[in-house]
Amino acid sequence: MTRRRFSAFLLFTPVAAIAAEGRSTISGRLQASNGGPVLLKTEDGKLITLEGDVSTKAVLRDARVIREQFEAVGEWKSPDRFLIDPIHKKALFIRRGGELLVITYWCEICAIRTYAPGRCQCCQDETALDPRDPKLENTAP
Ligand SMILES: [Zn+2]
């Protein structure tokens, strides 16, 4: 009984609880950008321009991420412009079946984790999208 209540609590942890104090969150569906500005369609149908650093933008353009329900932490610059926190803040999430997962990339051969898509810095193989429980970020590499 206690166990069930505990997992229900985890399941509905809002991204705001993970974000540092004073940060805003945004959620919705990323739109394929074709090189233009990256847009996010919110649940109420608004199109928001997303901004961020180079690595963050690489994640926003990742076709594997575009398929998912997306959430991010950052701040509103205007009613239709949202600046995502720098990549080292780990501000990019997807939601699967109600569960919030931080976006990471993983090279299985070298056991190297990164936060932007691309080739492994070690073996040069393409890294795999590996969204995972944000709590793991404080322990395992
Ligand atoms: Zn590698």
Backbone and ligand atoms as CSV (ligand in chain L), in Angstrom:
chain,resi,resn,atom,element,x,y,z
A,1,MET,N,N,0.845,-1.206,0.000
A,1,MET,CA,C,0.000,0.000,0.000
A,1,MET,C,C,0.877,1.252,0.000
A,2,THR,N,N,1.820,1.277,0.938
A,2,THR,CA,C,2.740,2.419,1.012
A,2,THR,C,C,3.539,2.524,-0.274
A,3,ARG,N,N,3.948,1.376,-0.767
A,3,ARG,CA,C,4.763,1.330,-1.973
A,3,ARG,C,C,3.996,1.934,-3.155
A,4,ARG,N,N,2.736,1.571,-3.279
A,4,ARG,CA,C,1.941,2.073,-4.388
A,4,ARG,C,C,1.818,3.603,-4.306
A,5,ARG,N,N,1.587,4.096,-3.116
A,5,ARG,CA,C,1.435,5.539,-2.949
A,5,ARG,C,C,2.737,6.259,-3.321
A,6,PHE,N,N,3.840,5.629,-2.976
A,6,PHE,CA,C,5.149,6.208,-3.256
A,6,PHE,C,C,5.378,6.346,-4.758
A,7,SER,N,N,5.059,5.287,-5.524
A,7,SER,CA,C,5.306,5.371,-6.961
A,7,SER,C,C,4.339,6.351,-7.621
A,8,ALA,N,N,3.119,6.445,-7.110
A,8,ALA,CA,C,2.180,7.420,-7.665
A,8,ALA,C,C,2.725,8.825,-7.480
A,9,PHE,N,N,3.336,9.039,-6.351
A,9,PHE,CA,C,3.936,10.352,-6.092
A,9,PHE,C,C,5.035,10.639,-7.117
A,10,LEU,N,N,5.891,9.657,-7.360
A,10,LEU,CA,C,6.994,9.837,-8.304
A,10,LEU,C,C,6.481,10.101,-9.703
A,11,LEU,N,N,5.439,9.378,-10.068
A,11,LEU,CA,C,4.876,9.460,-11.402
A,11,LEU,C,C,4.409,10.871,-11.719
A,12,PHE,N,N,3.906,11.558,-10.728
A,12,PHE,CA,C,3.317,12.861,-11.003
A,12,PHE,C,C,4.202,14.022,-10.521
A,13,THR,N,N,5.476,13.736,-10.273
A,13,THR,CA,C,6.400,14.804,-9.922
A,13,THR,C,C,6.454,15.806,-11.075
A,14,PRO,N,N,6.077,17.038,-10.840
A,14,PRO,CA,C,6.148,18.019,-11.934
A,14,PRO,C,C,7.580,18.413,-12.211
A,15,VAL,N,N,7.846,18.787,-13.457
A,15,VAL,CA,C,9.201,19.194,-13.826
A,15,VAL,C,C,9.647,20.369,-12.954
A,16,ALA,N,N,8.695,21.168,-12.495
A,16,ALA,CA,C,9.020,22.325,-11.654
A,16,ALA,C,C,9.717,21.904,-10.361
A,17,ALA,N,N,9.400,20.696,-9.878
A,17,ALA,CA,C,10.009,20.224,-8.639
A,17,ALA,C,C,11.482,19.918,-8.849
A,18,ILE,N,N,11.833,19.570,-10.093
A,18,ILE,CA,C,13.222,19.243,-10.415
A,18,ILE,C,C,13.984,20.520,-10.747
A,19,ALA,N,N,13.308,21.461,-11.356
A,19,ALA,CA,C,13.957,22.715,-11.751
A,19,ALA,C,C,14.390,23.506,-10.520
A,20,ALA,N,N,15.452,24.269,-10.713
A,20,ALA,CA,C,15.900,25.163,-9.647
A,20,ALA,C,C,14.817,26.208,-9.397
A,21,GLU,N,N,14.839,26.748,-8.220
A,21,GLU,CA,C,13.836,27.760,-7.853
A,21,GLU,C,C,13.874,28.959,-8.789
A,22,GLY,N,N,12.716,29.485,-9.078
A,22,GLY,CA,C,12.645,30.680,-9.901
A,22,GLY,C,C,12.674,30.417,-11.397
A,23,ARG,N,N,12.765,29.127,-11.791
A,23,ARG,CA,C,12.780,28.803,-13.210
A,23,ARG,C,C,11.367,28.457,-13.661
A,24,SER,N,N,11.109,28.683,-14.947
A,24,SER,CA,C,9.826,28.308,-15.525
A,24,SER,C,C,9.978,27.011,-16.297
A,25,THR,N,N,8.844,26.384,-16.568
A,25,THR,CA,C,8.876,25.183,-17.396
A,25,THR,C,C,7.924,25.359,-18.565
A,26,ILE,N,N,8.197,24.600,-19.618
A,26,ILE,CA,C,7.337,24.625,-20.796
A,26,ILE,C,C,7.163,23.186,-21.238
A,27,SER,N,N,5.989,22.843,-21.782
A,27,SER,CA,C,5.807,21.485,-22.283
A,27,SER,C,C,4.945,21.514,-23.531
A,28,GLY,N,N,5.125,20.507,-24.377
A,28,GLY,CA,C,4.357,20.405,-25.607
A,28,GLY,C,C,5.075,19.534,-26.615
A,29,ARG,N,N,4.790,19.794,-27.891
A,29,ARG,CA,C,5.372,19.004,-28.974
A,29,ARG,C,C,6.300,19.867,-29.806
A,30,LEU,N,N,7.532,19.412,-29.988
A,30,LEU,CA,C,8.477,20.121,-30.854
A,30,LEU,C,C,8.022,20.003,-32.297
A,31,GLN,N,N,8.237,21.071,-33.059
A,31,GLN,CA,C,7.903,21.071,-34.475
A,31,GLN,C,C,9.214,20.957,-35.260
A,32,ALA,N,N,9.212,20.144,-36.336
A,32,ALA,CA,C,10.413,20.033,-37.166
A,32,ALA,C,C,10.727,21.402,-37.749
A,33,SER,N,N,11.990,21.830,-37.637
A,33,SER,CA,C,12.308,23.230,-37.932
A,33,SER,C,C,12.889,23.465,-39.322
A,34,ASN,N,N,13.452,22.440,-39.970
A,34,ASN,CA,C,14.110,22.598,-41.275
A,34,ASN,C,C,15.116,23.749,-41.276
A,35,GLY,N,N,15.850,23.875,-40.202
A,35,GLY,CA,C,16.906,24.902,-40.162
A,35,GLY,C,C,16.438,26.256,-39.654
A,36,GLY,N,N,15.144,26.491,-39.611
A,36,GLY,CA,C,14.612,27.764,-39.104
A,36,GLY,C,C,14.546,27.758,-37.600
A,37,PRO,N,N,13.846,28.728,-37.002
A,37,PRO,CA,C,13.687,28.729,-35.545
A,37,PRO,C,C,12.939,27.479,-35.077
A,38,VAL,N,N,13.268,27.011,-33.865
A,38,VAL,CA,C,12.608,25.814,-33.340
A,38,VAL,C,C,11.334,26.236,-32.617
A,39,LEU,N,N,10.225,25.650,-33.020
A,39,LEU,CA,C,8.937,25.980,-32.411
A,39,LEU,C,C,8.418,24.811,-31.599
A,40,LEU,N,N,7.739,25.158,-30.508
A,40,LEU,CA,C,7.079,24.156,-29.674
A,40,LEU,C,C,5.594,24.479,-29.664
A,41,LYS,N,N,4.775,23.440,-29.907
A,41,LYS,CA,C,3.325,23.629,-29.830
A,41,LYS,C,C,2.876,23.177,-28.448
A,42,THR,N,N,2.349,24.125,-27.671
A,42,THR,CA,C,1.931,23.802,-26.309
A,42,THR,C,C,0.602,23.048,-26.341
A,43,GLU,N,N,0.198,22.506,-25.176
A,43,GLU,CA,C,-1.045,21.726,-25.124
A,43,GLU,C,C,-2.262,22.570,-25.514
A,44,ASP,N,N,-2.193,23.884,-25.267
A,44,ASP,CA,C,-3.333,24.716,-25.665
A,44,ASP,C,C,-3.145,25.310,-27.070
A,45,GLY,N,N,-2.211,24.730,-27.841
A,45,GLY,CA,C,-2.136,25.050,-29.265
A,45,GLY,C,C,-1.333,26.286,-29.624
A,46,LYS,N,N,-0.639,26.885,-28.661
A,46,LYS,CA,C,0.186,28.063,-28.959
A,46,LYS,C,C,1.537,27.622,-29.504
A,47,LEU,N,N,2.095,28.412,-30.440
A,47,LEU,CA,C,3.427,28.145,-30.969
A,47,LEU,C,C,4.426,29.070,-30.282
A,48,ILE,N,N,5.397,28.456,-29.611
A,48,ILE,CA,C,6.402,29.202,-28.852
A,48,ILE,C,C,7.762,28.997,-29.512
A,49,THR,N,N,8.526,30.068,-29.707
A,49,THR,CA,C,9.892,29.948,-30.226
A,49,THR,C,C,10.824,29.564,-29.086
A,50,LEU,N,N,11.586,28.484,-29.292
A,50,LEU,CA,C,12.532,28.037,-28.266
A,50,LEU,C,C,13.927,28.522,-28.605
A,51,GLU,N,N,14.613,29.031,-27.604
A,51,GLU,CA,C,16.001,29.447,-27.780
A,51,GLU,C,C,16.874,28.703,-26.783
A,52,GLY,N,N,18.172,28.620,-27.120
A,52,GLY,CA,C,19.095,27.930,-26.230
A,52,GLY,C,C,20.473,27.888,-26.853
A,53,ASP,N,N,21.421,27.272,-26.146
A,53,ASP,CA,C,22.774,27.200,-26.691
A,53,ASP,C,C,22.848,26.152,-27.805
A,54,VAL,N,N,24.040,26.034,-28.417
A,54,VAL,CA,C,24.203,25.175,-29.599
A,54,VAL,C,C,23.817,23.723,-29.299
A,55,SER,N,N,24.270,23.204,-28.143
A,55,SER,CA,C,23.976,21.812,-27.801
A,55,SER,C,C,22.487,21.618,-27.555
A,56,THR,N,N,21.866,22.584,-26.884
A,56,THR,CA,C,20.423,22.518,-26.631
A,56,THR,C,C,19.664,22.481,-27.953
A,57,LYS,N,N,20.061,23.339,-28.892
A,57,LYS,CA,C,19.384,23.373,-30.191
A,57,LYS,C,C,19.562,22.061,-30.948
A,58,ALA,N,N,20.719,21.427,-30.777
A,58,ALA,CA,C,20.938,20.138,-31.431
A,58,ALA,C,C,19.938,19.100,-30.900
A,59,VAL,N,N,19.651,19.152,-29.605
A,59,VAL,CA,C,18.662,18.231,-29.024
A,59,VAL,C,C,17.280,18.540,-29.596
A,60,LEU,N,N,16.939,19.838,-29.693
A,60,LEU,CA,C,15.614,20.242,-30.178
A,60,LEU,C,C,15.371,19.810,-31.616
A,61,ARG,N,N,16.469,19.619,-32.375
A,61,ARG,CA,C,16.340,19.223,-33.782
A,61,ARG,C,C,16.493,17.721,-33.968
A,62,ASP,N,N,16.696,16.987,-32.897
A,62,ASP,CA,C,16.873,15.532,-32.975
A,62,ASP,C,C,15.517,14.886,-33.269
A,63,ALA,N,N,15.424,14.199,-34.404
A,63,ALA,CA,C,14.157,13.578,-34.818
A,63,ALA,C,C,13.629,12.613,-33.747
A,64,ARG,N,N,14.540,11.983,-33.003
A,64,ARG,CA,C,14.115,11.033,-31.954
A,64,ARG,C,C,13.433,11.771,-30.816
A,65,VAL,N,N,13.839,13.023,-30.573
A,65,VAL,CA,C,13.235,13.829,-29.506
A,65,VAL,C,C,11.920,14.448,-29.988
A,66,ILE,N,N,11.886,14.848,-31.260
A,66,ILE,CA,C,10.693,15.488,-31.830
A,66,ILE,C,C,9.471,14.573,-31.717
A,67,ARG,N,N,9.691,13.267,-31.777
A,67,ARG,CA,C,8.587,12.302,-31.667
A,67,ARG,C,C,7.959,12.272,-30.282
A,68,GLU,N,N,8.665,12.767,-29.277
A,68,GLU,CA,C,8.262,12.571,-27.880
A,68,GLU,C,C,7.494,13.776,-27.340
A,69,GLN,N,N,6.867,13.568,-26.191
A,69,GLN,CA,C,6.286,14.676,-25.434
A,69,GLN,C,C,7.430,15.379,-24.709
A,70,PHE,N,N,7.596,16.676,-24.996
A,70,PHE,CA,C,8.815,17.392,-24.603
A,70,PHE,C,C,8.548,18.371,-23.455
A,71,GLU,N,N,9.512,18.489,-22.546
A,71,GLU,CA,C,9.439,19.510,-21.495
A,71,GLU,C,C,10.820,20.126,-21.303
A,72,ALA,N,N,10.866,21.387,-20.911
A,72,ALA,CA,C,12.153,22.049,-20.688
A,72,ALA,C,C,12.023,23.078,-19.571
A,73,VAL,N,N,13.178,23.408,-18.989
A,73,VAL,CA,C,13.253,24.400,-17.919
A,73,VAL,C,C,14.036,25.602,-18.443
A,74,GLY,N,N,13.573,26.797,-18.095
A,74,GLY,CA,C,14.264,28.004,-18.538
A,74,GLY,C,C,13.513,29.232,-18.094
A,75,GLU,N,N,13.472,30.239,-18.982
A,75,GLU,CA,C,12.726,31.443,-18.615
A,75,GLU,C,C,12.060,32.063,-19.841
A,76,TRP,N,N,10.919,32.697,-19.590
A,76,TRP,CA,C,10.183,33.387,-20.643
A,76,TRP,C,C,10.874,34.704,-20.950
A,77,LYS,N,N,11.153,34.946,-22.247
A,77,LYS,CA,C,11.731,36.212,-22.687
A,77,LYS,C,C,10.637,37.156,-23.173
A,78,SER,N,N,9.557,36.584,-23.662
A,78,SER,CA,C,8.365,37.328,-24.065
A,78,SER,C,C,7.242,36.293,-24.101
A,79,PRO,N,N,5.987,36.709,-24.332
A,79,PRO,CA,C,4.900,35.717,-24.299
A,79,PRO,C,C,5.050,34.590,-25.320
A,80,ASP,N,N,5.862,34.790,-26.365
A,80,ASP,CA,C,6.018,33.702,-27.345
A,80,ASP,C,C,7.486,33.292,-27.552
A,81,ARG,N,N,8.344,33.616,-26.576
A,81,ARG,CA,C,9.759,33.256,-26.675
A,81,ARG,C,C,10.246,32.694,-25.350
A,82,PHE,N,N,10.821,31.487,-25.391
A,82,PHE,CA,C,11.258,30.821,-24.165
A,82,PHE,C,C,12.728,30.436,-24.317
A,83,LEU,N,N,13.560,30.906,-23.382
A,83,LEU,CA,C,14.990,30.595,-23.414
A,83,LEU,C,C,15.261,29.408,-22.482
A,84,ILE,N,N,15.746,28.301,-23.063
A,84,ILE,CA,C,16.038,27.091,-22.275
A,84,ILE,C,C,17.385,27.267,-21.567
A,85,ASP,N,N,17.461,26.777,-20.336
A,85,ASP,CA,C,18.704,26.860,-19.553
A,85,ASP,C,C,19.870,26.188,-20.303
A,86,PRO,N,N,21.122,26.600,-20.014
A,86,PRO,CA,C,22.291,26.013,-20.689
A,86,PRO,C,C,22.350,24.489,-20.526
A,87,ILE,N,N,22.999,23.835,-21.489
A,87,ILE,CA,C,22.988,22.364,-21.567
A,87,ILE,C,C,23.482,21.717,-20.274
A,88,HIS,N,N,24.458,22.333,-19.569
A,88,HIS,CA,C,25.005,21.697,-18.362
A,88,HIS,C,C,23.996,21.693,-17.200
A,89,LYS,N,N,22.906,22.459,-17.337
A,89,LYS,CA,C,21.857,22.453,-16.304
A,89,LYS,C,C,20.913,21.265,-16.450
A,90,LYS,N,N,21.061,20.511,-17.545
A,90,LYS,CA,C,20.212,19.335,-17.809
A,90,LYS,C,C,18.732,19.708,-17.739
A,91,ALA,N,N,18.351,20.650,-18.585
A,91,ALA,CA,C,17.013,21.257,-18.557
A,91,ALA,C,C,16.070,20.673,-19.594
A,92,LEU,N,N,16.475,19.577,-20.247
A,92,LEU,CA,C,15.679,19.013,-21.343
A,92,LEU,C,C,15.114,17.662,-20.921
A,93,PHE,N,N,13.802,17.505,-21.110
A,93,PHE,CA,C,13.122,16.295,-20.642
A,93,PHE,C,C,12.157,15.780,-21.696
A,94,ILE,N,N,11.860,14.480,-21.616
A,94,ILE,CA,C,10.694,13.965,-22.314
A,94,ILE,C,C,9.809,13.274,-21.283
A,95,ARG,N,N,8.526,13.132,-21.637
A,95,ARG,CA,C,7.589,12.481,-20.742
A,95,ARG,C,C,7.044,11.250,-21.450
A,96,ARG,N,N,7.225,10.096,-20.808
A,96,ARG,CA,C,6.716,8.844,-21.373
A,96,ARG,C,C,5.808,8.202,-20.355
A,97,GLY,N,N,4.542,7.992,-20.719
A,97,GLY,CA,C,3.586,7.356,-19.816
A,97,GLY,C,C,3.517,8.062,-18.475
A,98,GLY,N,N,3.587,9.384,-18.488
A,98,GLY,CA,C,3.487,10.157,-17.260
A,98,GLY,C,C,4.806,10.330,-16.535
A,99,GLU,N,N,5.821,9.577,-16.953
A,99,GLU,CA,C,7.110,9.628,-16.252
A,99,GLU,C,C,8.028,10.652,-16.909
A,100,LEU,N,N,8.629,11.492,-16.087
A,100,LEU,CA,C,9.521,12.531,-16.583
A,100,LEU,C,C,10.948,11.999,-16.650
A,101,LEU,N,N,11.579,12.110,-17.830
A,101,LEU,CA,C,12.916,11.566,-18.027
A,101,LEU,C,C,13.831,12.644,-18.589
A,102,VAL,N,N,15.042,12.731,-18.061
A,102,VAL,CA,C,15.998,13.715,-18.571
A,102,VAL,C,C,16.631,13.147,-19.850
A,103,ILE,N,N,16.827,14.020,-20.835
A,103,ILE,CA,C,17.356,13.580,-22.130
A,103,ILE,C,C,18.871,13.418,-22.029
A,104,THR,N,N,19.362,12.199,-22.300
A,104,THR,CA,C,20.807,11.969,-22.368
A,104,THR,C,C,21.095,11.112,-23.599
A,105,TYR,N,N,22.363,11.052,-23.956
A,105,TYR,CA,C,22.817,10.201,-25.059
A,105,TYR,C,C,23.925,9.311,-24.522
A,106,TRP,N,N,23.971,8.087,-25.039
A,106,TRP,CA,C,24.817,7.068,-24.438
A,106,TRP,C,C,25.574,6.297,-25.497
A,107,CYS,N,N,26.882,6.124,-25.298
A,107,CYS,CA,C,27.655,5.216,-26.141
A,107,CYS,C,C,27.875,3.938,-25.345
A,108,GLU,N,N,27.291,2.849,-25.863
A,108,GLU,CA,C,27.345,1.575,-25.160
A,108,GLU,C,C,28.761,0.998,-25.173
A,109,ILE,N,N,29.484,1.222,-26.266
A,109,ILE,CA,C,30.836,0.661,-26.407
A,109,ILE,C,C,31.788,1.286,-25.380
A,110,CYS,N,N,31.727,2.598,-25.247
A,110,CYS,CA,C,32.688,3.298,-24.378
A,110,CYS,C,C,32.101,3.625,-23.004
A,111,ALA,N,N,30.795,3.370,-22.812
A,111,ALA,CA,C,30.117,3.751,-21.565
A,111,ALA,C,C,30.322,5.238,-21.276
A,112,ILE,N,N,30.104,6.062,-22.313
A,112,ILE,CA,C,30.212,7.517,-22.169
A,112,ILE,C,C,28.826,8.128,-22.355
A,113,ARG,N,N,28.446,9.001,-21.402
A,113,ARG,CA,C,27.157,9.686,-21.487
A,113,ARG,C,C,27.371,11.154,-21.869
A,114,THR,N,N,26.538,11.636,-22.800
A,114,THR,CA,C,26.581,13.056,-23.173
A,114,THR,C,C,25.155,13.600,-23.141
A,115,TYR,N,N,25.035,14.896,-23.364
A,115,TYR,CA,C,23.720,15.547,-23.268
A,115,TYR,C,C,23.280,16.185,-24.572
A,116,ALA,N,N,24.082,15.991,-25.632
A,116,ALA,CA,C,23.697,16.457,-26.962
A,116,ALA,C,C,23.905,15.314,-27.949
A,117,PRO,N,N,23.100,15.273,-29.027
A,117,PRO,CA,C,23.236,14.178,-29.990
A,117,PRO,C,C,24.527,14.326,-30.805
A,118,GLY,N,N,24.945,13.222,-31.407
A,118,GLY,CA,C,26.128,13.270,-32.266
A,118,GLY,C,C,26.990,12.047,-32.058
A,119,ARG,N,N,28.222,12.146,-32.550
A,119,ARG,CA,C,29.127,10.998,-32.455
A,119,ARG,C,C,29.822,10.970,-31.097
A,120,CYS,N,N,30.124,9.758,-30.660
A,120,CYS,CA,C,30.854,9.563,-29.408
A,120,CYS,C,C,32.249,10.178,-29.550
A,121,GLN,N,N,32.664,10.916,-28.522
A,121,GLN,CA,C,33.978,11.574,-28.570
A,121,GLN,C,C,35.119,10.570,-28.590
A,122,CYS,N,N,34.819,9.341,-28.190
A,122,CYS,CA,C,35.863,8.310,-28.099
A,122,CYS,C,C,35.918,7.457,-29.363
A,123,CYS,N,N,34.839,6.713,-29.651
A,123,CYS,CA,C,34.877,5.754,-30.763
A,123,CYS,C,C,34.283,6.306,-32.049
A,124,GLN,N,N,33.663,7.502,-31.978
A,124,GLN,CA,C,33.068,8.155,-33.145
A,124,GLN,C,C,31.809,7.453,-33.659
A,125,ASP,N,N,31.300,6.482,-32.926
A,125,ASP,CA,C,30.010,5.889,-33.281
A,125,ASP,C,C,28.895,6.861,-32.905
A,126,GLU,N,N,27.753,6.744,-33.580
A,126,GLU,CA,C,26.605,7.576,-33.238
A,126,GLU,C,C,26.091,7.162,-31.855
A,127,THR,N,N,25.845,8.163,-30.986
A,127,THR,CA,C,25.337,7.835,-29.652
A,127,THR,C,C,23.831,7.567,-29.728
A,128,ALA,N,N,23.317,6.795,-28.768
A,128,ALA,CA,C,21.894,6.450,-28.720
A,128,ALA,C,C,21.177,7.395,-27.764
A,129,LEU,N,N,19.955,7.791,-28.136
A,129,LEU,CA,C,19.125,8.565,-27.216
A,129,LEU,C,C,18.798,7.681,-26.013
A,130,ASP,N,N,19.061,8.174,-24.817
A,130,ASP,CA,C,18.872,7.365,-23.612
A,130,ASP,C,C,18.224,8.184,-22.503
A,131,PRO,N,N,16.922,8.515,-22.666
A,131,PRO,CA,C,16.246,9.285,-21.621
A,131,PRO,C,C,16.177,8.475,-20.337
A,132,ARG,N,N,16.411,9.114,-19.189
A,132,ARG,CA,C,16.401,8.333,-17.955
A,132,ARG,C,C,15.959,9.171,-16.755
A,133,ASP,N,N,15.678,8.443,-15.682
A,133,ASP,CA,C,15.198,9.027,-14.434
A,133,ASP,C,C,16.160,10.131,-13.968
A,134,PRO,N,N,15.683,11.368,-13.790
A,134,PRO,CA,C,16.584,12.459,-13.368
A,134,PRO,C,C,17.318,12.170,-12.059
A,135,LYS,N,N,16.750,11.314,-11.216
A,135,LYS,CA,C,17.401,11.004,-9.935
A,135,LYS,C,C,18.741,10.301,-10.128
A,136,LEU,N,N,18.877,9.575,-11.251
A,136,LEU,CA,C,20.120,8.859,-11.535
A,136,LEU,C,C,21.265,9.824,-11.800
A,137,GLU,N,N,20.932,11.038,-12.186
A,137,GLU,CA,C,21.959,12.009,-12.568
A,137,GLU,C,C,22.880,12.345,-11.410
A,138,ASN,N,N,22.428,12.107,-10.185
A,138,ASN,CA,C,23.257,12.422,-9.026
A,138,ASN,C,C,24.135,11.260,-8.586
A,139,THR,N,N,23.979,10.120,-9.262
A,139,THR,CA,C,24.755,8.951,-8.825
A,139,THR,C,C,25.601,8.398,-9.967
A,140,ALA,N,N,25.031,7.445,-10.718
A,140,ALA,CA,C,25.790,6.760,-11.758
A,140,ALA,C,C,26.283,7.733,-12.831
A,141,PRO,N,N,27.372,7.431,-13.528
A,141,PRO,CA,C,27.880,8.322,-14.571
A,141,PRO,C,C,26.944,8.355,-15.780
L,1,ZN,ZN,ZN,32.076,5.419,-28.010
